[in-house]
């Protein structure tokens, strides 16, 4: 017997969200969105903060935050003392890389599919510390075994060259292309080689099936505002106790930072009430003055997923199946193919569909130098002319669309998006994307 509070996925579920009536949302993966009930929970916490700012921020907020951390820790199957919140996954990556002390010969190892902001963080760290970076090239479609083999080969070569890989960064599910990464196996490889594993799980929580207690990465960060239906910005940052001594500060450094003893230094008074957590959880309990209300919406988001959405397994089943079926249907309409099916990759809520645009120098081809402009042109037209959005990107010398399956869309929405993309690709074929551009 079905419970009366459970809602069917697809169009009936859309009524629970704040999406505009005619908007076609096929890109949940970039910024996420959240239901009306969680919006109400967010406003509740914001109202409490404004009714009595000092009373709430100093005394009530820490208790509510502790409850949210406990709920998130239970969801991830790890102790609450190993979980804190940040504003986004990029902040977590920065926190780790800016905390580690690098020596000459140290290397940060990563894949070429690393998220751009994290790649630029590595560039900055390489400019300001002795560390070097090493990039493992991946071109999809590619199988998990080959991904791991390339990673091991890079480790062995760096070791043979006298380098020390201090930390390796890899995704649970990469952004562009949107594909599952064999992160648990990579964590094992890192452990065997004495390398710190930093898992960028930006698309992990609420999307991938995670068991951090079993996998035991050295560091893990994941946005909650993408797939878990928590308001922006909120990310969970997991650091097992064995590594918490390596995280010296939050970003920015705030009141619970404990400086090392230094001759002539003076004690700095903390104006907030004494924190009651561990040194690690205290470090992130209050990080400057921002609106932390999204952190406190974790419990309501988990309740929504359990009580309204049938639970995690049903969400995962619907979104994964929709990505598979929707990806195939979109490729059929475009007369192209789906990246995952070419490489037999493990499936997730993303599908990557090749666009019918050939890059090259032929008469009917788009010049490779214009590929980024074409991707940007299609994206802007989607948003401004068709009231829709789907991520458009370049990988392996081809243009791709990344479809995000979600509980508030159905196959009909995907078919509509595919027809829009087909029309836009035909417009590119007629050269509309060059209008207003300088001649070559």
C-alpha positions as CSV (number, residue, x, y, z in Angstrom):
1,X,0.0,0.0,0.0
2,X,1.4,3.4,-0.9
3,X,1.6,6.1,1.7
4,X,-0.5,9.2,1.1
5,X,2.4,11.6,1.6
6,X,4.6,10.0,-1.1
7,X,4.6,11.8,-4.4
8,X,5.2,10.3,-7.8
9,X,8.4,11.4,-9.6
10,X,8.3,13.5,-12.8
11,X,5.7,16.2,-13.3
12,X,3.8,15.6,-10.0
13,X,7.0,16.1,-8.1
14,X,7.7,19.4,-9.9
15,X,4.9,21.0,-7.9
16,X,7.1,20.6,-4.8
17,X,9.9,22.8,-6.3
18,X,10.2,26.5,-7.1
19,X,10.9,26.1,-10.8
20,X,9.2,28.5,-13.2
21,X,6.3,26.9,-15.0
22,X,7.8,27.0,-18.5
23,X,11.4,26.6,-17.6
24,X,13.1,23.4,-18.9
25,X,15.7,22.4,-16.2
26,X,18.0,19.8,-17.6
27,X,21.1,20.9,-15.7
28,X,20.5,20.2,-12.0
29,X,24.1,19.3,-11.6
30,X,25.6,22.8,-11.8
31,X,23.7,24.6,-9.0
32,X,21.0,22.3,-7.8
33,X,17.7,23.5,-6.5
34,X,15.5,22.7,-3.5
35,X,11.8,22.1,-2.6
36,X,9.4,24.6,-1.2
37,X,9.3,22.9,2.2
38,X,13.1,23.3,2.5
39,X,12.7,26.9,1.4
40,X,10.4,27.3,4.3
41,X,12.9,25.7,6.6
42,X,15.6,28.1,5.4
43,X,13.4,31.1,6.0
44,X,12.6,29.8,9.5
45,X,16.3,29.7,10.4
46,X,16.9,33.1,8.9
47,X,13.9,34.6,10.7
48,X,15.2,33.2,14.1
49,X,18.6,34.8,13.4
50,X,17.0,38.2,12.7
51,X,14.6,38.1,15.6
52,X,17.4,37.9,18.2
53,X,20.8,38.1,16.3
54,X,23.1,37.8,19.3
55,X,21.0,35.2,21.2
56,X,20.6,33.0,18.1
57,X,24.2,33.3,16.7
58,X,26.0,32.9,20.0
59,X,23.8,30.3,21.8
60,X,21.2,28.7,19.6
61,X,23.0,28.3,16.3
62,X,25.8,26.1,17.7
63,X,23.2,23.6,19.1
64,X,21.3,23.5,15.8
65,X,24.6,23.1,13.9
66,X,25.6,20.1,16.1
67,X,22.3,18.5,15.3
68,X,22.8,19.0,11.6
69,X,26.3,17.6,11.7
70,X,25.0,14.5,13.5
71,X,22.4,13.9,10.8
72,X,24.9,14.3,8.0
73,X,27.4,12.0,9.7
74,X,24.8,9.3,10.1
75,X,23.9,9.7,6.4
76,X,27.6,9.2,5.5
77,X,28.2,6.5,8.1
78,X,31.0,8.3,9.9
79,X,31.4,9.8,13.4
80,X,30.0,13.3,13.9
81,X,33.3,14.5,15.2
82,X,34.8,13.9,11.7
83,X,32.2,16.1,9.9
84,X,31.9,19.8,9.5
85,X,30.2,22.2,7.0
86,X,31.6,24.6,4.5
87,X,30.0,26.8,1.8
88,X,31.1,24.7,-1.2
89,X,33.4,21.9,-2.3
90,X,35.9,24.3,-3.8
91,X,36.5,25.7,-0.4
92,X,37.1,22.3,1.0
93,X,39.7,21.5,-1.7
94,X,41.4,24.9,-0.9
95,X,41.3,24.2,2.8
96,X,43.2,21.0,2.4
97,X,45.8,22.2,-0.1
98,X,46.5,25.4,1.8
99,X,46.9,23.5,5.0
100,X,49.4,20.9,3.8
101,X,53.1,21.9,4.2
102,X,54.9,21.0,0.9
103,X,58.6,20.3,0.5
104,X,60.8,20.4,-2.6
105,X,60.0,17.4,-4.7
106,X,56.4,17.0,-3.6
107,X,53.8,16.5,-6.2
108,X,50.0,17.0,-6.4
109,X,48.6,14.3,-8.8
110,X,45.3,14.8,-10.5
111,X,43.3,13.9,-13.7
112,X,42.8,16.1,-16.6
113,X,39.0,16.0,-15.9
114,X,39.5,17.8,-12.6
115,X,37.1,20.7,-12.0
116,X,38.5,23.9,-13.3
117,X,38.5,25.9,-10.1
118,X,40.3,23.1,-8.4
119,X,42.8,23.0,-11.2
120,X,43.4,26.7,-10.8
121,X,43.9,26.2,-7.0
122,X,46.7,23.7,-7.8
123,X,48.2,26.3,-10.1
124,X,48.2,28.9,-7.3
125,X,49.6,26.5,-4.8
126,X,52.4,25.6,-7.3
127,X,53.2,29.3,-7.6
128,X,53.4,29.9,-3.9
129,X,55.0,26.7,-2.5
130,X,57.7,24.2,-3.7
131,X,55.1,21.7,-4.8
132,X,54.7,20.6,-8.4
133,X,51.6,19.2,-10.1
134,X,51.2,16.2,-12.5
135,X,48.3,15.7,-14.8
136,X,47.0,12.3,-15.8
137,X,45.2,12.7,-19.2
138,X,41.9,11.0,-19.6
139,X,39.8,10.9,-22.8
140,X,36.4,9.3,-22.5
141,X,34.9,6.9,-23.2
142,X,37.3,4.9,-21.1
143,X,36.8,2.0,-18.6
144,X,37.4,2.1,-14.9
145,X,40.3,-0.4,-15.0
146,X,42.1,1.8,-17.5
147,X,41.5,4.9,-15.3
148,X,43.1,3.1,-12.4
149,X,45.9,1.8,-14.5
150,X,46.8,5.2,-15.8
151,X,46.8,6.5,-12.2
152,X,49.1,3.8,-11.0
153,X,51.4,4.3,-14.0
154,X,51.7,8.0,-13.2
155,X,52.5,7.2,-9.6
156,X,55.2,4.7,-10.5
157,X,56.8,7.1,-13.0
158,X,56.9,10.0,-10.5
159,X,58.4,7.7,-7.9
160,X,61.0,6.5,-10.4
161,X,61.9,10.1,-11.1
162,X,62.6,10.7,-7.5
163,X,59.4,12.7,-6.8
164,X,57.1,12.2,-3.9
165,X,53.3,12.3,-4.6
166,X,52.1,14.0,-1.4
167,X,48.4,14.2,-2.3
168,X,46.2,13.0,-5.2
169,X,42.9,14.6,-6.1
170,X,40.1,12.8,-7.9
171,X,36.3,13.0,-8.2
172,X,33.5,10.6,-7.2
173,X,31.6,11.8,-10.3
174,X,33.4,14.2,-12.5
175,X,31.6,17.3,-13.8
176,X,32.7,17.5,-17.5
177,X,32.2,14.9,-18.7
178,X,29.6,13.8,-16.1
179,X,30.9,10.3,-15.4
180,X,31.5,8.0,-12.4
181,X,35.1,7.8,-11.3
182,X,36.4,4.6,-9.6
183,X,37.2,6.7,-6.5
184,X,37.1,3.9,-3.9
185,X,39.7,1.9,-5.8
186,X,41.8,5.0,-6.2
187,X,41.6,5.6,-2.5
188,X,43.0,2.1,-2.0
189,X,45.8,2.7,-4.4
190,X,46.7,5.9,-2.6
191,X,46.7,4.1,0.7
192,X,49.0,1.4,-0.7
193,X,51.4,4.0,-2.0
194,X,51.5,6.3,1.1
195,X,49.7,9.1,-0.8
196,X,47.0,11.3,0.8
197,X,43.7,10.9,-1.0
198,X,41.6,14.1,-1.4
199,X,38.2,13.2,-2.9
200,X,36.3,15.9,-4.7
201,X,32.8,14.6,-4.1
202,X,31.1,17.7,-5.4
203,X,28.6,15.5,-7.2
204,X,28.7,12.8,-4.5
205,X,26.2,13.3,-1.6
206,X,22.6,12.7,-2.8
207,X,23.9,11.2,-6.1
208,X,26.4,8.4,-5.6
209,X,26.0,5.7,-3.1
210,X,28.6,6.6,-0.5
211,X,30.0,4.8,2.5
212,X,32.9,6.8,3.8
213,X,33.2,4.7,6.9
214,X,34.1,1.8,4.6
215,X,36.1,3.7,2.0
216,X,38.1,5.8,4.5
217,X,39.5,8.5,2.2
218,X,42.0,10.9,3.8
219,X,39.8,13.9,3.0
220,X,36.4,14.1,1.4
221,X,34.3,17.2,0.5
222,X,30.9,17.2,-1.2
223,X,28.3,19.9,-2.0
224,X,24.9,19.3,-0.4
225,X,23.3,22.0,-2.4
226,X,23.6,20.1,-5.7
227,X,21.9,16.7,-5.3
228,X,20.7,16.6,-1.7
229,X,18.2,19.5,-2.1
230,X,19.9,21.8,0.5
231,X,19.9,25.5,-0.2
232,X,23.1,27.1,-1.6
233,X,25.8,27.1,-0.4
234,X,26.4,24.1,1.8
235,X,29.1,21.4,1.6
236,X,30.1,18.6,4.0
237,X,33.8,18.3,4.8
238,X,34.9,14.9,6.2
239,X,38.3,14.5,7.8
240,X,39.0,11.3,9.8
241,X,40.6,11.9,13.2
242,X,43.9,10.5,12.0
243,X,44.3,13.5,9.6
244,X,42.7,16.3,11.6
245,X,46.0,17.6,12.8
246,X,46.9,18.4,9.2
247,X,44.0,20.9,8.9
248,X,45.4,23.9,10.7
249,X,42.8,26.5,9.8
250,X,39.4,27.2,8.2
251,X,39.2,29.6,5.2
252,X,39.1,32.3,6.2
253,X,41.0,31.8,9.5
254,X,38.6,32.6,12.3
255,X,38.2,32.7,16.1
256,X,38.9,29.0,16.9
257,X,42.2,28.8,15.2
258,X,44.9,27.8,17.7
259,X,48.3,29.5,16.9
260,X,51.5,27.6,17.6
261,X,53.4,29.0,20.6
262,X,55.7,31.9,19.5
263,X,58.0,34.0,21.5
264,X,56.6,37.5,22.0
265,X,53.1,36.6,20.8
266,X,50.0,37.7,22.7
267,X,46.9,35.7,23.4
268,X,44.0,36.7,21.2
269,X,40.6,36.8,22.9
270,X,37.7,34.9,21.3
271,X,34.6,37.1,21.7
272,X,32.2,34.1,21.2
273,X,31.0,31.8,24.0
274,X,33.3,28.8,24.6
275,X,32.9,26.2,21.9
276,X,32.0,22.7,23.2
277,X,33.1,20.5,20.3
278,X,36.5,19.1,19.4
279,X,39.3,21.3,18.1
280,X,38.4,20.2,14.5
281,X,34.7,20.9,14.8
282,X,35.3,24.1,16.7
283,X,37.6,25.3,13.9
284,X,34.7,25.3,11.5
285,X,31.8,26.1,13.9
286,X,31.9,29.8,13.2
287,X,33.9,31.1,10.2
288,X,33.3,34.8,9.9
289,X,29.9,36.3,9.5
290,X,27.9,34.7,6.7
291,X,24.4,33.3,6.4
292,X,24.9,29.7,7.7
293,X,21.2,28.9,7.5
294,X,21.7,26.4,4.7
295,X,23.7,24.2,7.0
296,X,20.7,23.9,9.3
297,X,18.5,22.6,6.5
298,X,20.2,19.3,6.3
299,X,17.7,17.5,8.5
300,X,14.7,18.9,6.6
301,X,16.3,17.8,3.3
302,X,16.8,14.3,4.6
303,X,13.2,14.2,5.8
304,X,11.9,15.3,2.4
305,X,13.9,12.6,0.7
306,X,12.7,9.9,3.1
307,X,9.0,11.0,3.5
308,X,8.1,12.6,0.1
309,X,10.6,10.9,-2.2
310,X,10.3,7.2,-1.3
311,X,13.9,7.2,0.1
312,X,17.4,7.2,-1.3
313,X,17.2,4.0,-3.2
314,X,14.1,5.1,-5.1
315,X,15.6,8.5,-5.9
316,X,18.7,6.7,-7.2
317,X,16.8,4.2,-9.2
318,X,14.5,6.8,-10.9
319,X,17.3,9.3,-11.8
320,X,19.7,6.6,-13.0
321,X,17.1,5.0,-15.2
322,X,15.9,8.3,-16.5
323,X,19.5,9.3,-17.4
324,X,20.0,6.0,-19.3
325,X,16.7,6.1,-21.2
326,X,16.7,9.9,-21.6
327,X,20.3,9.8,-22.9
328,X,19.5,7.2,-25.5
329,X,16.4,9.1,-26.6
330,X,18.3,12.4,-26.9
331,X,21.0,10.7,-28.9
332,X,18.3,9.1,-31.2
333,X,16.8,12.5,-31.9
334,X,20.2,14.1,-32.5
335,X,21.3,11.0,-34.5
336,X,24.5,10.7,-32.4
337,X,25.6,8.6,-29.4
338,X,25.9,8.4,-25.6
339,X,29.4,8.5,-24.2
340,X,28.8,6.1,-21.3
341,X,27.5,3.4,-23.7
342,X,30.6,3.6,-25.9
343,X,32.8,3.0,-22.8
344,X,30.5,0.8,-20.8
345,X,30.9,3.1,-17.8
346,X,29.0,2.8,-14.5
347,X,25.8,4.9,-14.7
348,X,24.8,7.9,-12.6
349,X,22.3,10.8,-12.9
350,X,24.3,12.2,-15.8
351,X,24.2,11.3,-19.5
352,X,26.7,12.7,-22.0
353,X,25.3,13.0,-25.5
354,X,27.4,14.0,-28.5
355,X,26.1,16.9,-30.5
356,X,25.9,16.6,-34.3
357,X,28.5,19.2,-34.9
358,X,31.9,18.2,-36.4
359,X,35.0,20.2,-35.5
360,X,37.5,20.6,-38.3
361,X,38.5,22.6,-41.3
362,X,36.1,21.1,-43.9
363,X,33.3,23.0,-45.6
364,X,30.5,21.7,-43.4
365,X,32.7,21.6,-40.2
366,X,33.1,24.1,-37.4
367,X,36.6,25.4,-37.0
368,X,38.2,24.0,-33.9
369,X,39.3,27.4,-32.8
370,X,35.6,28.4,-32.6
371,X,34.5,25.4,-30.5
372,X,34.4,27.3,-27.2
373,X,32.4,30.1,-28.8
374,X,30.0,27.6,-30.3
375,X,29.5,26.0,-26.9
376,X,28.9,29.4,-25.3
377,X,26.5,30.5,-28.1
378,X,24.4,27.3,-27.7
379,X,24.3,27.7,-23.9
380,X,23.2,31.4,-24.1
381,X,20.6,30.7,-26.7
382,X,19.2,27.8,-24.6
383,X,18.8,30.2,-21.6
384,X,17.7,33.4,-23.3
385,X,15.6,32.2,-26.3
386,X,14.3,28.7,-25.2
387,X,14.0,29.2,-21.4
388,X,16.0,26.0,-20.9
389,X,19.4,24.9,-19.9
390,X,21.7,21.9,-20.4
391,X,25.5,21.9,-20.0
392,X,27.4,22.1,-23.2
393,X,31.2,21.3,-23.2
394,X,34.1,20.1,-25.3
395,X,35.9,16.8,-24.7
396,X,38.1,14.7,-27.0
397,X,37.7,17.1,-29.9
398,X,33.8,16.8,-29.9
399,X,31.0,18.9,-28.5
400,X,28.8,17.2,-25.9
401,X,25.6,18.0,-23.9
402,X,25.5,16.8,-20.3
403,X,22.0,15.9,-19.3
404,X,21.1,15.9,-15.6
405,X,18.3,13.5,-14.7
406,X,16.2,14.6,-11.6
407,X,13.0,13.6,-9.8
408,X,11.1,16.6,-11.2
409,X,11.6,15.9,-14.9
410,X,10.6,13.0,-17.2
411,X,11.3,11.6,-20.6
412,X,9.0,14.1,-22.3
413,X,11.1,17.0,-20.9
414,X,14.2,15.3,-22.2
415,X,12.7,14.9,-25.7
416,X,11.8,18.5,-25.7
417,X,15.3,19.5,-24.8
418,X,16.7,17.2,-27.5
419,X,14.6,18.9,-30.1
420,X,15.8,22.3,-28.9
421,X,19.4,21.1,-29.2
422,X,18.8,19.8,-32.6
423,X,17.4,23.1,-33.8
424,X,20.4,25.0,-32.3
425,X,22.9,22.6,-33.9
426,X,21.1,23.3,-37.2
427,X,21.4,27.0,-36.6
428,X,25.2,26.5,-36.0
429,X,25.3,24.6,-39.3
430,X,23.8,27.7,-41.0
431,X,26.5,29.9,-39.4
432,X,24.3,31.8,-37.0
433,X,26.9,31.5,-34.2
434,X,29.3,33.7,-36.3
435,X,26.9,36.6,-36.5
436,X,28.6,39.6,-34.9
437,X,32.0,37.9,-34.7
438,X,35.0,39.4,-36.5
439,X,36.0,37.8,-39.8
440,X,39.1,35.5,-39.7
